[in-house]
Amino acid sequence: MAYFPMFVELEGRRVLIVGGGRVALRKAEKLMPYGAEITVAAPEICNELATMQGVRTIAESFSEEMLHNADVIIAATDDRELNKRISELCREEKIPVNTVDDSELCSFIFPCLIKKGSLSIGISTGGASPTAAISFKNKINELIPHNTEAILDYLNALRSPVKERFPEEKTRSRIFKELFELCINSGGPLTEAETEEFLKNVR
């Protein structure tokens, strides 16, 4: 069954990663740029996780009490039975859970991710072929301009002033479409003077 690609806000959300190895580390690295409050719990935690800035660690085995302080759970241990138990507990408590390398135990999965500033692109094959997902990721990555982050920041900064000057949504939609195309064709954001000239000529 295919997974619905729903984007969620993680800023300030409490994420518990159960497991302290390389797999847990990769999950933490993916989550960190999105502002999640990450806690890692495991009897043994690899040095990279233990020293990762912004990550709280608990050098203990998993206990059910840990679920009470989490909004999202990731079961990243090398013990399938433990991962299964965590998954079952999370489903009972209606807590989103991801169990590594076992999509049947997941209520959500990690996509193959491309992130450039505010642009996030998730690619998933529903677990059918991670290799294919990585291949598509590489191909899509080549199509994205290197200065995409600057262009998106520029367009975002214009949202309020354009809305004040042009009350009609249809007009604003056309403005941003044309501005985006101009940015892509010129290799980056327009200057302040170029932007004002463009807006003055909008009809």
C-alpha positions in Angstrom: 0.0 0.0 0.0 1.3 3.4 -0.9 1.9 6.0 1.8 0.3 9.4 1.7 3.0 12.1 1.6 1.8 14.4 4.4 4.3 17.0 5.6 4.1 17.8 9.3 5.6 20.5 11.5 8.2 19.2 13.9 9.4 22.4 15.4 9.3 21.8 19.2 7.8 18.4 18.9 9.2 15.7 21.2 10.8 12.8 19.3 12.0 9.7 21.1 14.5 7.5 19.3 15.0 4.1 21.0 18.4 2.8 20.0 21.8 4.3 20.1 23.6 3.0 17.0 24.3 4.2 13.5 20.7 3.8 12.3 19.5 5.9 15.2 22.2 8.5 14.3 20.9 8.7 10.7 17.4 9.3 11.9 18.5 12.0 14.3 20.5 13.7 11.5 17.4 13.7 9.3 15.2 15.2 12.0 17.5 17.8 13.4 17.1 20.5 10.7 13.4 20.5 11.3 13.5 21.7 14.9 12.4 18.5 16.7 13.3 18.1 20.4 15.2 14.8 20.1 15.8 12.3 23.0 17.8 9.1 22.4 17.3 6.2 24.8 19.6 3.1 24.8 21.9 1.3 27.2 24.8 2.1 24.8 24.8 5.2 22.7 27.4 5.8 19.9 29.7 8.8 20.4 28.3 10.8 17.5 24.8 10.7 19.0 26.1 11.3 22.6 27.9 14.5 21.5 25.3 15.7 18.9 24.3 19.2 19.9 20.6 19.5 20.8 20.1 15.8 21.4 19.2 14.6 24.9 20.4 11.1 25.8 19.1 8.6 28.3 21.5 5.7 28.9 18.8 3.2 29.8 16.8 0.4 28.2 13.4 1.2 26.9 10.5 1.4 29.3 6.8 2.2 28.7 7.1 5.4 30.8 9.2 6.9 28.1 6.2 7.1 25.8 4.5 9.6 28.1 6.9 12.4 27.1 7.0 11.8 23.4 4.9 13.0 20.4 6.7 10.8 17.9 8.6 7.5 18.4 11.3 5.9 16.3 12.2 2.3 17.2 15.8 1.9 15.9 17.1 -1.0 17.9 18.6 -4.2 16.5 16.1 -6.2 18.4 13.0 -6.9 16.2 10.9 -8.1 19.2 11.6 -4.9 21.1 10.8 -2.8 18.0 7.5 -4.7 17.6 6.6 -4.2 21.2 7.3 -0.4 20.9 5.2 -0.3 17.8 2.3 -2.0 19.5 2.4 0.3 22.5 2.5 3.4 20.2 -0.5 2.2 18.3 -2.4 1.7 21.5 -1.5 5.2 22.6 -2.1 6.7 19.1 1.5 7.9 18.9 3.1 8.0 15.4 5.8 5.3 15.2 8.5 4.4 12.8 10.3 1.1 13.1 13.5 0.9 11.1 13.7 -1.7 8.2 10.2 -3.0 9.0 7.4 -1.1 7.2 4.7 -3.4 8.6 5.4 -2.1 12.1 5.3 1.6 11.0 2.5 4.1 11.1 4.7 6.5 9.1 7.9 6.1 7.2 11.0 8.3 6.4 11.1 9.3 2.8 14.3 9.6 0.8 14.8 13.3 1.5 16.0 16.4 -0.4 16.2 19.6 1.6 17.3 23.0 0.4 16.3 25.7 2.8 12.5 25.8 3.0 12.2 23.3 0.1 11.7 19.7 1.1 11.1 16.9 -1.3 10.2 13.4 0.0 10.5 10.3 -2.3 9.1 7.0 -1.3 8.5 3.7 -3.0 6.5 2.4 0.0 9.4 0.2 0.9 9.4 -1.6 -2.5 12.8 -0.4 -3.5 15.0 2.0 -1.5 17.5 1.8 -4.3 15.0 3.2 -6.8 14.1 6.0 -4.3 17.8 7.0 -4.0 18.1 6.9 -7.8 15.1 9.2 -8.2 16.5 11.5 -5.5 19.8 11.9 -7.3 18.0 12.7 -10.6 15.7 15.2 -9.0 18.6 16.8 -7.1 20.3 17.5 -10.4 17.3 19.5 -11.7 17.1 21.9 -8.7 19.1 25.1 -9.1 22.0 25.6 -6.7 20.5 28.9 -5.4 17.0 27.6 -4.8 17.2 28.5 -1.1 18.0 32.2 -1.9 15.2 32.3 -4.5 12.6 30.9 -2.1 13.7 33.3 0.7 13.3 36.2 -1.8 9.8 35.2 -2.9 8.7 34.6 0.7 9.9 38.1 1.7 7.7 39.5 -1.0 4.5 37.8 0.1 3.2 40.5 2.4 4.2 43.6 0.4 2.7 42.0 -2.8 -0.5 41.2 -0.9 -0.9 44.8 0.2 -0.4 46.2 -3.3 -2.4 43.6 -5.2 -5.6 42.4 -3.4 -6.7 40.0 -6.1 -5.5 36.5 -5.6 -5.4 35.8 -9.3 -3.1 38.7 -9.9 -0.8 37.7 -7.1 -0.6 34.2 -8.4 0.5 35.5 -11.8 3.0 37.8 -10.2 4.7 35.1 -8.3 4.7 32.7 -11.2 6.5 35.3 -13.4 8.9 36.3 -10.6 9.9 32.7 -10.1 10.5 32.2 -13.8 12.6 35.5 -13.8 14.7 34.2 -10.9 15.3 30.9 -12.5 16.2 32.5 -15.9 18.5 35.1 -14.3 20.2 32.6 -12.0 19.0 34.1 -8.7 16.8 36.6 -6.9 16.0 40.0 -8.5 17.5 43.1 -7.1 15.3 45.6 -5.2 15.3 47.9 -8.2 14.4 45.1 -10.6 11.7 43.9 -8.3 10.1 47.4 -8.0 10.3 47.9 -11.8 8.6 44.6 -12.4 5.8 45.4 -9.9 5.2 48.9 -11.3 4.5 47.3 -14.7 2.0 44.7 -13.5 -1.3 45.2 -15.1 
